[in-house]
Amino acid sequence: MSSAPMLESLKPRAGKRWPRGQKFALSDRGASAENAYREAVQAARAQGRAALDAAQRAWAIPLQVDPVDGVVLGELRGGKRSIADLARTLEDCGTSAAEVKSAIDRLAEAGLVEPVPTAIAA
């Protein structure tokens, strides 16, 4: 039996290291992007899956994020959330905590979400 899969979990994960429990909020630009995502999805929904996928790609490309990142933005519309909070909310959709973290990394890099200052840093 190989121990390779077990050792995979010990490898450092790619992306930024956020403090445990770090919360995130939409930036002003992120609020506009989330609204545009919601409108694009609503307009395309009645036209079928291909139209929905195309609308999500058209939204994501200029922002340099992934099409599925709009779902994470939508979850942040309600207020400040941590990666763990978002992962719990999105687990029913089949989204893993690692995927949520990757989305947060991309969204932060694009200036669409901002880390909320912690009490220690504030």
MOGI-V875559 format. One record per pair of residues at least 12 apart in sequence whose ideal C-beta (glycine too) atoms are under 6 Angstrom apart, sorted by the first residue. I is the first residue (numbers start at 0). J is the second residue. If there is no record, write none. Layout:
i=(I & I)
j=(J & J)
This chain:
i=(14 & 15 & 20 & 21 & 22 & 22 & 22 & 23 & 23 & 24 & 24 & 24 & 25 & 26 & 26 & 26 & 28 & 28 & 29 & 29 & 32 & 32 & 33 & 33 & 33 & 36 & 36 & 39 & 39 & 62 & 63 & 64 & 64 & 68 & 68 & 68 & 71 & 74 & 79 & 82 & 82 & 82 & 85 & 86)
j=(104 & 104 & 81 & 114 & 79 & 81 & 115 & 112 & 114 & 79 & 113 & 115 & 75 & 110 & 111 & 113 & 110 & 111 & 111 & 112 & 62 & 111 & 72 & 73 & 76 & 58 & 69 & 54 & 58 & 109 & 109 & 105 & 109 & 102 & 105 & 106 & 102 & 88 & 115 & 99 & 100 & 103 & 99 & 99)
